Amino acid sequence: MFSYTMRRLFMLIPVLIGMTIITFSIVHLIPGNPAQVILGEAATQSAIEGLEESMGLNEPYFMQYGLYVSELLQGDLGTSLKTKTPIVQEIWPYIAATFELTIFAMIFAVFVGVNAGIISAWKQNSWFDFLAMFIALIGVSIPVFWLALMEQWVFAQELGWLPAHGRQDSRNPVEAITHFYVIDTLLQLDFSKLGSTLKHLILPSIALGTIPMAIIARMTRSSMLEVMKSDYIRTVRAKGSGQFLVIYKHALKNALIPVLTVIGLQTGVLLGGAILTETIFSWPGVGRYIFDAINYRDYPVIQSGILVVAFIFVMINLIVDLLYSYIDPRIKY
């Protein structure tokens, strides 16, 4: 297992180098003078020259890239042009917000999707099977922004059950420790704030997790149907094992490989693609952070935000690869 893990880590090196080249090249792909574009047409020549010097834009390309990588290795993501604050200091609350939203969205997607797929395969061609797959088809087809707006209209405006915006009650804010508000409220044993935080999570989590839930349900059903036809499943049944034990102990583990692939990919997609949900629900996540940086032409923030999201995506895929070898030991050989 250790040698397999080390091989996978070494294989990440060229991927990470490629990521840094792409994110670094963002500024250099701007037509014209990047400093002029960042500061706008009304900028003075001295301001443009000052920005070029501070960003190293007056140096050769490879020297700039070498400086960029050396700063990254020291944990320096640059400084925001808007707030004049080191990005590494201000980006974590946004990353934590997106992580928290993504985790709850995937908990919803995995719990509902996997169980719906299992029962659909178990009760193949039954009314539940047809209903579950019909709902999954609708779930894949519904645009995220439309579902989010409908949730706000029904559950926030008409029924008044759940809040429509933000991460917390602005009149009773959470004292941030880790910036994961669920964890912070638990650490403080403040259950009223915990309840408020969970209420704020429900609507955006369902909106964000609906498409992954539908994909996971369909993939689980397909994989389970294939595994249920295997010889070893027939053998287990011949030994007199109950249907529940056959499905959840023997069949599910062998059906998990393609499902795990989908879960890993969808988690990465949600981390990088939650900007619509974060915008509609006023969720202060990394997607909103990058979107605001684009509006302000804050290119160091855009570079760092994209790099961080890409790095998280790569690490999620590494974790999925390692889980493959844990579920099926033949893979590491």
CORRA-V772185 format. One record per residue. N is the residue number from 0. RES is the residue in three letters. OMEGA is omega in whole degrees, -180 to 180 (none if undefined). NEAR is the number of other ideal C-beta (glycine too) atoms within 12 Angstrom. Layout:
N;RES;OMEGA;NEAR
N;RES;OMEGA;NEAR
//
This chain:
0;MET;-179;17
1;PHE;-179;11
2;SER;178;12
3;TYR;179;22
4;THR;180;20
5;MET;177;15
6;ARG;180;19
7;ARG;179;26
8;LEU;179;20
9;PHE;179;14
10;MET;178;17
11;LEU;-174;25
12;ILE;179;16
13;PRO;178;13
14;VAL;-180;21
15;LEU;177;24
16;ILE;177;18
17;GLY;178;17
18;MET;-179;29
19;THR;179;32
20;ILE;-178;25
21;ILE;-178;20
22;THR;178;33
23;PHE;-176;36
24;SER;-178;22
25;ILE;-179;31
26;VAL;-176;36
27;HIS;177;27
28;LEU;178;17
29;ILE;177;20
30;PRO;178;9
31;GLY;-179;14
32;ASN;-178;23
33;PRO;-180;31
34;ALA;178;30
35;GLN;179;23
36;VAL;-178;24
37;ILE;-176;34
38;LEU;-180;29
39;GLY;-175;16
40;GLU;-175;13
41;ALA;-176;9
42;ALA;178;21
43;THR;-179;14
44;GLN;180;14
45;SER;178;12
46;ALA;179;20
47;ILE;-180;25
48;GLU;179;18
49;GLY;179;18
50;LEU;178;29
51;GLU;-179;24
52;GLU;-178;15
53;SER;180;21
54;MET;180;31
55;GLY;-176;26
56;LEU;178;30
57;ASN;177;19
58;GLU;175;17
59;PRO;-174;12
60;TYR;-175;19
61;PHE;177;15
62;MET;176;15
63;GLN;-179;25
64;TYR;178;23
65;GLY;178;18
66;LEU;180;24
67;TYR;-179;35
68;VAL;180;21
69;SER;177;16
70;GLU;178;26
71;LEU;-179;27
72;LEU;177;13
73;GLN;180;13
74;GLY;-180;16
75;ASP;179;18
76;LEU;-179;31
77;GLY;-178;38
78;THR;179;25
79;SER;178;30
80;LEU;-178;31
81;LYS;-174;21
82;THR;-177;19
83;LYS;-179;15
84;THR;175;20
85;PRO;-174;20
86;ILE;-178;36
87;VAL;180;25
88;GLN;-174;18
89;GLU;-175;29
90;ILE;-174;41
91;TRP;179;27
92;PRO;179;28
93;TYR;178;37
94;ILE;-180;35
95;ALA;179;32
96;ALA;179;41
97;THR;177;41
98;PHE;-178;33
99;GLU;179;41
100;LEU;-179;45
101;THR;-180;42
102;ILE;-179;27
103;PHE;177;36
104;ALA;-179;44
105;MET;174;37
106;ILE;176;28
107;PHE;-176;34
108;ALA;-177;41
109;VAL;-178;34
110;PHE;-178;23
111;VAL;-175;30
112;GLY;-178;39
113;VAL;-179;36
114;ASN;177;26
115;ALA;178;34
116;GLY;179;45
117;ILE;-178;38
118;ILE;178;28
119;SER;178;36
120;ALA;179;38
121;TRP;-179;28
122;LYS;-176;23
123;GLN;179;22
124;ASN;175;15
125;SER;178;14
126;TRP;179;13
127;PHE;180;22
128;ASP;-179;25
129;PHE;-180;16
130;LEU;-179;18
131;ALA;-180;34
132;MET;175;31
133;PHE;178;19
134;ILE;178;24
135;ALA;178;32
136;LEU;178;18
137;ILE;-179;20
138;GLY;178;31
139;VAL;-172;25
140;SER;-176;16
141;ILE;174;22
142;PRO;-177;18
143;VAL;-176;34
144;PHE;179;24
145;TRP;179;19
146;LEU;180;32
147;ALA;180;36
148;LEU;178;24
149;MET;177;22
150;GLU;180;33
151;GLN;-178;29
152;TRP;-175;18
153;VAL;-169;19
154;PHE;180;24
155;ALA;-175;26
156;GLN;-175;17
157;GLU;-177;13
158;LEU;180;14
159;GLY;-177;13
160;TRP;-171;15
161;LEU;177;28
162;PRO;-175;30
163;ALA;-173;28
164;HIS;170;25
165;GLY;-180;31
166;ARG;-172;40
167;GLN;175;33
168;ASP;-177;22
169;SER;179;14
170;ARG;-179;11
171;ASN;-172;18
172;PRO;178;18
173;VAL;175;35
174;GLU;-172;17
175;ALA;174;24
176;ILE;176;17
177;THR;-174;21
178;HIS;164;29
179;PHE;-168;28
180;TYR;177;40
181;VAL;178;35
182;ILE;-178;22
183;ASP;179;26
184;THR;176;33
185;LEU;178;19
186;LEU;-180;19
187;GLN;-178;19
188;LEU;179;10
189;ASP;-172;23
190;PHE;175;14
191;SER;177;17
192;LYS;176;28
193;LEU;178;25
194;GLY;179;22
195;SER;179;26
196;THR;179;36
197;LEU;177;27
198;LYS;179;29
199;HIS;-178;36
200;LEU;-169;36
201;ILE;-175;28
202;LEU;179;40
203;PRO;179;49
204;SER;179;40
205;ILE;179;34
206;ALA;-178;43
207;LEU;-174;46
208;GLY;-175;41
209;THR;-180;39
210;ILE;175;39
211;PRO;179;43
212;MET;-180;40
213;ALA;-180;33
214;ILE;-180;36
215;ILE;-180;46
216;ALA;-179;45
217;ARG;180;33
218;MET;179;38
219;THR;180;45
220;ARG;-179;36
221;SER;-179;25
222;SER;179;32
223;MET;179;40
224;LEU;179;27
225;GLU;-178;20
226;VAL;-177;31
227;MET;179;31
228;LYS;-176;18
229;SER;-179;19
230;ASP;-176;13
231;TYR;176;18
232;ILE;176;28
233;ARG;179;16
234;THR;179;13
235;VAL;178;23
236;ARG;-179;20
237;ALA;178;11
238;LYS;177;13
239;GLY;179;10
240;SER;179;19
241;GLY;-176;13
242;GLN;-180;20
243;PHE;179;14
244;LEU;179;16
245;VAL;-175;30
246;ILE;-171;31
247;TYR;-180;23
248;LYS;-173;16
249;HIS;-174;27
250;ALA;-173;33
251;LEU;-178;29
252;LYS;-179;23
253;ASN;177;28
254;ALA;-172;37
255;LEU;-174;31
256;ILE;178;28
257;PRO;178;28
258;VAL;179;40
259;LEU;176;34
260;THR;180;26
261;VAL;-179;33
262;ILE;180;38
263;GLY;-180;33
264;LEU;-178;26
265;GLN;176;38
266;THR;177;38
267;GLY;179;29
268;VAL;-179;29
269;LEU;180;46
270;LEU;-178;43
271;GLY;-173;30
272;GLY;-178;30
273;ALA;-172;47
274;ILE;179;33
275;LEU;180;26
276;THR;-180;42
277;GLU;179;39
278;THR;-177;27
279;ILE;-177;31
280;PHE;-179;40
281;SER;-178;22
282;TRP;-174;42
283;PRO;-178;35
284;GLY;-176;43
285;VAL;176;44
286;GLY;176;38
287;ARG;-180;33
288;TYR;179;38
289;ILE;180;39
290;PHE;178;26
291;ASP;178;25
292;ALA;177;32
293;ILE;179;21
294;ASN;-179;14
295;TYR;-178;20
296;ARG;180;26
297;ASP;-171;33
298;TYR;174;35
299;PRO;178;41
300;VAL;179;40
301;ILE;178;36
302;GLN;-175;40
303;SER;180;43
304;GLY;179;40
305;ILE;-180;34
306;LEU;-179;37
307;VAL;180;37
308;VAL;179;36
309;ALA;179;29
310;PHE;178;29
311;ILE;179;29
312;PHE;180;30
313;VAL;-179;30
314;MET;176;24
315;ILE;178;31
316;ASN;176;28
317;LEU;179;28
318;ILE;178;24
319;VAL;178;29
320;ASP;-180;28
321;LEU;176;26
322;LEU;175;27
323;TYR;-176;27
324;SER;177;24
325;TYR;-179;20
326;ILE;-179;22
327;ASP;-175;19
328;PRO;180;13
329;ARG;-174;12
330;ILE;-176;19
331;LYS;177;20
332;TYR;none;10
//
